């Protein structure tokens, strides 16, 4: 009787929660086959409870509870995840706990100790090159691609992203380039090959470091390209100075309190008049909600800075903003292709990881794609100079060439 009473009580709480939906429509199928519609419109998506949630379910952190329930096959859905997230987002004021679900990629960590920073990076990126190679493209680029056409392949779009980024930096032969968070090294290698610069990459991932070093050696580029396993804050500005600095998909890992430290370090490493390009996921709110599920399982220590928080700090470091571009839909399309590849490789992924891990990563990839389409989540490339630079092209025609 006690178990039955707990189940009934939990269902009543869920009904109360879903009953707050005013915009759109949601169909819910409970574990006892009761099915209800909520909201004012015909539902586009169904939430399915195969059984009651765990006794530890908390309405104060539904993201963690529902995410774990999905991983454990307690909860499923029919329809588009994008529609489900958009429903929660549209009903955020009346359905405040679900607001956290919509922001599946937004998370706050605060100040991250350097040792913890490395552990956080390794938690995600050191799952193994063989894992990422199953569903990334040949470039092993794990950041937003750049699509010139909707029909572009993932590899084509990733190569276009590298080209698009390097063109903005207006690289010249003999210049020095630093890539903070260089991933698997394709950007620094292409910069050396195509523009004749001396390129340095730094990473905290041992897997990425080893793979990049192997590629540098195999291509005979050891005199033009180097990679180091080091925290960017440890780079000695008295020994290293760079004409150009780029960072793609790294700022999200430094923590809220460390954005100023990142910009300060870039200032120290960049020559006067030098250019830097920052490529980062951004939010449009000052108060970015914690997401317990993604912080615990996917990106420990991650943080999505509001765009305004980056821009207002640039003048504090004598940086002058030159160009800003949103790539929001490009990232949604990138995530679509990643998930499609991931789903097609499930049999091979099962050889390394269990069903819970696979459902977790599937939810992460689909959820992020939906968040870029349906919430305030965005991604920007910001190009800025250290001090004034009067020798730049008068237009940005060189970017579109």
C-alpha positions as CSV (number, residue, x, y, z in Angstrom):
1,X,0.0,0.0,0.0
2,X,2.9,2.4,0.8
3,X,4.4,1.8,-2.6
4,X,1.1,2.4,-4.3
5,X,0.5,5.5,-2.4
6,X,4.0,6.8,-3.4
7,X,3.2,6.1,-7.1
8,X,-0.1,7.9,-6.9
9,X,1.5,10.9,-5.1
10,X,4.2,11.1,-7.7
11,X,1.7,11.0,-10.5
12,X,-0.3,13.8,-9.0
13,X,2.8,15.9,-8.7
14,X,3.6,15.3,-12.3
15,X,0.1,16.1,-13.3
16,X,0.3,19.4,-11.4
17,X,3.6,20.1,-13.1
18,X,2.3,19.4,-16.6
19,X,-1.0,21.2,-15.8
20,X,0.9,24.5,-15.8
21,X,1.4,24.3,-19.6
22,X,-0.4,27.1,-21.3
23,X,1.3,27.3,-24.7
24,X,1.5,24.4,-27.1
25,X,0.5,20.9,-26.2
26,X,2.0,17.8,-24.5
27,X,0.6,14.3,-24.4
28,X,1.8,12.2,-21.4
29,X,1.4,8.4,-21.1
30,X,1.9,7.3,-17.5
31,X,3.1,3.9,-16.3
32,X,-0.4,2.7,-15.6
33,X,-1.5,3.5,-19.2
34,X,-3.4,6.6,-18.2
35,X,-2.9,9.1,-21.1
36,X,-3.6,12.9,-20.7
37,X,-3.1,15.9,-22.9
38,X,-1.9,19.2,-21.5
39,X,-1.9,22.7,-23.0
40,X,-4.2,24.5,-25.4
41,X,-3.0,23.0,-28.7
42,X,-3.0,19.5,-30.2
43,X,0.2,17.8,-28.9
44,X,3.1,17.3,-31.3
45,X,5.1,15.2,-28.9
46,X,4.4,12.5,-26.3
47,X,6.3,11.9,-23.1
48,X,6.2,8.3,-22.0
49,X,6.7,7.0,-18.5
50,X,7.4,3.3,-18.6
51,X,7.4,3.2,-14.8
52,X,7.5,5.6,-11.9
53,X,10.6,7.7,-11.5
54,X,13.1,6.8,-8.8
55,X,12.4,7.6,-5.2
56,X,15.2,10.2,-5.4
57,X,13.4,12.2,-8.1
58,X,13.5,15.9,-7.3
59,X,11.2,18.6,-8.7
60,X,13.9,21.1,-7.8
61,X,16.3,19.6,-10.4
62,X,14.1,17.9,-13.0
63,X,16.9,18.0,-15.6
64,X,19.0,15.6,-13.7
65,X,16.1,13.3,-12.8
66,X,14.5,13.2,-16.3
67,X,17.9,12.9,-18.0
68,X,18.9,9.9,-15.8
69,X,15.4,8.4,-16.3
70,X,15.9,8.6,-20.0
71,X,19.3,7.0,-19.8
72,X,17.7,4.2,-17.7
73,X,14.8,3.7,-20.2
74,X,12.3,4.8,-17.5
75,X,11.2,7.7,-19.7
76,X,11.0,8.0,-23.5
77,X,9.4,10.4,-25.9
78,X,7.7,10.2,-29.3
79,X,8.0,13.1,-31.8
80,X,10.8,15.7,-32.1
81,X,12.9,16.5,-29.1
82,X,13.1,20.0,-30.5
83,X,9.3,20.3,-30.0
84,X,9.5,19.1,-26.5
85,X,12.2,21.6,-25.5
86,X,10.4,24.4,-27.3
87,X,7.3,23.6,-25.3
88,X,9.1,23.9,-22.0
89,X,10.8,27.1,-23.2
90,X,7.5,28.7,-24.2
91,X,6.0,27.8,-20.8
92,X,9.1,28.8,-18.7
93,X,7.4,31.3,-16.5
94,X,4.5,29.0,-15.5
95,X,6.6,25.9,-15.6
96,X,9.9,27.1,-14.1
97,X,11.5,23.7,-13.2
98,X,11.3,22.7,-16.9
99,X,13.1,25.9,-18.0
100,X,16.3,24.1,-17.0
101,X,15.5,21.3,-19.4
102,X,15.4,23.7,-22.4
103,X,18.8,25.0,-21.7
104,X,20.4,21.6,-22.2
105,X,23.8,23.1,-23.1
106,X,23.9,26.0,-20.6
107,X,25.8,25.4,-17.4
108,X,27.8,27.3,-14.8
109,X,30.8,26.3,-12.9
110,X,32.4,29.4,-11.4
111,X,36.1,29.5,-10.8
112,X,37.8,26.3,-12.0
113,X,41.1,25.3,-10.5
114,X,43.7,24.5,-13.1
115,X,44.0,20.9,-12.0
116,X,40.3,20.4,-12.1
117,X,40.2,22.2,-15.4
118,X,42.4,19.5,-16.9
119,X,40.3,16.7,-15.3
120,X,37.2,18.2,-16.7
121,X,38.6,18.3,-20.2
122,X,39.9,14.7,-20.0
123,X,36.5,13.5,-18.7
124,X,35.0,14.4,-22.0
125,X,37.7,14.5,-24.7
126,X,39.7,11.5,-23.5
127,X,36.9,9.0,-24.1
128,X,39.2,7.8,-26.9
129,X,40.1,8.9,-30.4
130,X,38.5,5.6,-31.6
131,X,35.2,6.7,-30.1
132,X,35.1,10.2,-31.6
133,X,36.4,9.0,-35.0
134,X,33.3,6.8,-35.4
135,X,31.0,9.8,-35.8
136,X,33.1,12.9,-36.4
137,X,34.4,13.6,-39.9
138,X,37.9,12.9,-41.1
139,X,39.2,16.2,-39.7
140,X,38.1,15.1,-36.2
141,X,36.7,18.7,-35.8
142,X,34.6,18.7,-32.6
143,X,33.1,22.2,-33.0
144,X,30.6,24.1,-35.1
145,X,31.0,23.5,-38.9
146,X,30.3,26.1,-41.6
147,X,27.7,25.2,-44.2
148,X,27.6,27.2,-47.5
149,X,24.8,24.9,-48.6
150,X,22.4,22.7,-46.7
151,X,23.7,19.8,-48.8
152,X,27.3,20.2,-47.8
153,X,28.8,17.1,-46.2
154,X,30.1,17.3,-42.7
155,X,33.7,17.1,-43.7
156,X,33.2,19.8,-46.4
157,X,31.5,22.0,-43.8
158,X,34.3,21.5,-41.3
159,X,37.0,22.3,-43.8
160,X,35.0,25.4,-44.7
161,X,34.9,26.4,-41.1
162,X,38.7,26.2,-40.8
163,X,39.0,28.2,-44.0
164,X,36.4,30.8,-42.8
165,X,38.3,31.2,-39.5
166,X,41.8,31.5,-41.0
167,X,40.6,34.0,-43.6
168,X,39.3,36.3,-40.8
169,X,42.7,36.3,-39.2
170,X,44.3,37.7,-42.4
171,X,47.4,35.5,-42.0
172,X,50.6,36.4,-43.7
173,X,53.7,34.1,-44.4
174,X,56.2,34.1,-41.6
175,X,53.6,35.1,-38.9
176,X,53.1,33.1,-35.7
177,X,49.8,31.7,-34.8
178,X,48.6,30.2,-31.5
179,X,45.5,28.0,-31.3
180,X,44.3,27.7,-27.7
181,X,42.4,24.4,-27.4
182,X,43.7,23.1,-30.7
183,X,41.7,19.8,-30.7
184,X,43.1,17.2,-33.2
185,X,45.2,19.8,-34.9
186,X,43.7,20.4,-38.3
187,X,43.5,24.1,-38.0
188,X,47.2,24.6,-37.1
189,X,48.3,22.2,-39.7
190,X,46.3,23.8,-42.5
191,X,47.4,27.3,-41.3
192,X,51.1,26.2,-41.8
193,X,50.4,24.5,-45.1
194,X,48.2,27.1,-46.8
195,X,49.4,30.4,-45.3
196,X,53.1,29.6,-44.4
197,X,52.8,30.6,-40.8
198,X,54.5,29.0,-37.8
199,X,51.7,27.5,-35.8
200,X,51.4,26.3,-32.2
201,X,48.6,24.4,-30.7
202,X,47.9,23.8,-27.0
203,X,45.5,21.3,-25.4
204,X,44.7,19.6,-22.1
205,X,43.6,16.4,-23.7
206,X,46.3,13.7,-23.9
207,X,44.3,11.9,-26.6
208,X,44.2,15.0,-28.8
209,X,47.8,15.8,-28.1
210,X,49.1,12.4,-29.2
211,X,46.9,12.3,-32.4
212,X,48.0,15.8,-33.4
213,X,51.7,15.1,-32.8
214,X,51.4,11.9,-34.9
215,X,49.9,14.0,-37.8
216,X,52.6,16.6,-37.5
217,X,55.3,14.0,-37.7
218,X,53.7,12.1,-40.6
219,X,53.3,15.2,-42.7
220,X,56.9,16.4,-42.0
221,X,55.8,19.6,-40.4
222,X,57.8,19.6,-37.2
223,X,59.7,22.8,-38.3
224,X,56.4,24.7,-38.9
225,X,53.9,23.2,-36.4
226,X,54.1,22.2,-32.8
227,X,51.6,21.1,-30.2
228,X,52.0,21.3,-26.4
229,X,50.1,19.6,-23.6
230,X,49.7,22.6,-21.3
231,X,47.2,24.9,-19.7
232,X,47.1,28.2,-21.6
233,X,47.6,30.1,-18.4
234,X,51.0,28.5,-18.0
235,X,52.2,29.8,-21.4
236,X,55.2,32.1,-20.7
237,X,54.6,35.4,-22.4
238,X,58.2,36.4,-21.9
239,X,59.2,33.6,-24.2
240,X,56.3,33.4,-26.6
241,X,54.6,36.2,-28.6
242,X,52.2,35.7,-31.5
243,X,50.9,37.7,-34.4
244,X,47.5,35.9,-34.3
245,X,45.7,33.9,-31.7
246,X,42.6,31.8,-32.3
247,X,40.4,29.7,-30.0
248,X,37.6,27.5,-31.2
249,X,35.2,26.0,-28.7
250,X,37.4,26.4,-25.7
251,X,36.1,29.4,-23.8
252,X,33.1,27.4,-22.6
253,X,35.6,25.4,-20.4
254,X,37.3,28.2,-18.6
255,X,34.5,29.1,-16.1
256,X,32.6,32.3,-15.4
257,X,35.3,33.9,-13.3
258,X,38.1,33.1,-15.7
259,X,36.9,34.9,-18.8
260,X,38.9,38.0,-17.7
261,X,41.9,35.8,-17.1
262,X,41.6,34.3,-20.6
263,X,41.4,37.8,-22.2
264,X,44.3,39.0,-20.1
265,X,46.4,36.0,-21.2
266,X,45.6,36.6,-24.8
267,X,46.6,40.3,-24.4
268,X,50.0,39.2,-22.9
269,X,50.7,36.7,-25.7
270,X,49.5,38.9,-28.6
271,X,51.8,41.4,-30.3
272,X,50.6,45.1,-30.5
273,X,48.2,45.3,-33.5
274,X,47.8,41.5,-33.5
275,X,44.5,39.8,-34.2
276,X,42.6,37.3,-32.2
277,X,39.5,35.3,-33.1
278,X,37.3,33.8,-30.4
279,X,34.8,31.1,-31.4
280,X,32.4,30.3,-28.5
281,X,28.9,29.2,-27.6
282,X,27.1,32.1,-26.1
283,X,23.9,32.8,-24.2
284,X,21.6,35.8,-24.2
285,X,20.9,36.0,-20.5
286,X,22.8,37.3,-17.5
287,X,21.6,34.4,-15.3
288,X,22.4,31.1,-17.0
289,X,20.8,28.3,-15.1
290,X,22.8,25.3,-13.9
291,X,22.0,22.1,-15.7
292,X,22.8,19.3,-13.3
293,X,22.5,16.5,-15.8
294,X,24.9,17.9,-18.4
295,X,27.3,19.2,-15.8
296,X,27.5,15.8,-14.1
297,X,27.5,13.5,-17.2
298,X,28.8,15.5,-20.2
299,X,30.7,18.7,-19.5
300,X,31.8,19.0,-15.9
301,X,32.9,22.6,-15.3
302,X,31.3,24.0,-18.4
303,X,30.0,27.5,-18.7
304,X,28.2,29.4,-21.5
305,X,29.0,33.1,-21.3
306,X,26.4,35.7,-22.3
307,X,27.6,37.5,-25.4
308,X,27.5,40.8,-23.6
309,X,29.8,39.5,-20.9
310,X,32.5,38.9,-23.5
311,X,32.1,42.1,-25.4
312,X,32.0,44.5,-22.5
313,X,35.3,43.1,-21.2
314,X,37.2,43.5,-24.5
315,X,38.1,47.3,-24.0
316,X,39.3,46.4,-20.5
317,X,42.2,44.6,-22.2
318,X,42.7,47.2,-25.0
319,X,40.9,44.9,-27.5
320,X,39.0,46.5,-30.4
321,X,36.1,44.5,-31.8
322,X,36.3,44.3,-35.5
323,X,33.7,41.7,-36.6
324,X,31.0,39.6,-35.1
325,X,29.2,36.7,-36.7
326,X,26.5,34.3,-35.4
327,X,26.7,30.7,-36.5
328,X,23.7,29.4,-34.6
329,X,22.0,27.4,-37.3
330,X,25.4,26.1,-38.5
331,X,25.8,24.5,-35.1
332,X,22.3,23.0,-35.1
333,X,23.1,21.5,-38.5
334,X,26.5,20.2,-37.3
335,X,24.8,18.5,-34.3
336,X,22.2,16.9,-36.6
337,X,25.0,15.3,-38.7
338,X,26.9,14.2,-35.6
339,X,23.9,12.5,-34.2
340,X,23.1,10.9,-37.5
341,X,26.6,9.5,-37.7
342,X,26.5,8.5,-34.0
343,X,23.2,6.7,-34.5
344,X,24.6,4.8,-37.6
345,X,27.5,3.6,-35.5
346,X,25.6,2.3,-32.5
347,X,26.7,-1.3,-33.1
348,X,30.4,-0.3,-33.0
349,X,29.9,2.1,-30.1
350,X,28.3,-0.8,-28.2
351,X,31.6,-2.6,-28.3
352,X,33.1,0.1,-26.1
353,X,30.2,1.5,-24.0
354,X,26.9,0.3,-22.5
355,X,23.3,1.2,-23.4
356,X,23.1,3.9,-20.7
357,X,26.1,5.7,-22.1
358,X,24.7,5.5,-25.7
359,X,21.3,6.9,-24.7
360,X,23.1,9.6,-22.7
361,X,25.2,10.8,-25.7
362,X,22.2,10.5,-28.0
363,X,20.2,12.8,-25.8
364,X,23.1,15.2,-25.5
365,X,23.6,15.5,-29.2
366,X,19.9,15.8,-30.1
367,X,19.2,18.0,-27.1
368,X,21.9,20.5,-28.1
369,X,20.7,20.6,-31.7
370,X,17.2,21.4,-30.4
371,X,18.5,24.0,-28.0
372,X,20.3,25.9,-30.8
373,X,17.1,26.0,-32.8
374,X,14.6,26.7,-30.1
375,X,16.2,28.7,-27.2
376,X,18.5,31.6,-26.8
377,X,21.6,29.4,-27.2
378,X,23.9,30.8,-29.9
379,X,27.5,30.6,-31.1
380,X,29.6,33.6,-32.2
381,X,32.9,34.3,-33.8
382,X,34.4,37.5,-32.5
383,X,37.4,39.1,-34.2
384,X,39.3,41.8,-32.4
385,X,42.7,43.5,-32.4
386,X,45.1,44.4,-29.6
387,X,45.1,48.1,-29.8
388,X,44.5,49.8,-33.1
389,X,45.5,48.2,-36.4
390,X,45.3,50.5,-39.4
391,X,46.7,48.0,-41.9
392,X,43.8,45.7,-42.2
393,X,41.7,45.3,-45.4
394,X,39.0,48.0,-45.7
395,X,36.3,45.4,-46.4
396,X,35.7,41.7,-45.5
397,X,35.6,40.6,-49.1
398,X,38.6,38.3,-48.4
399,X,36.5,36.2,-46.1
400,X,34.0,35.2,-48.8
401,X,36.6,34.4,-51.4
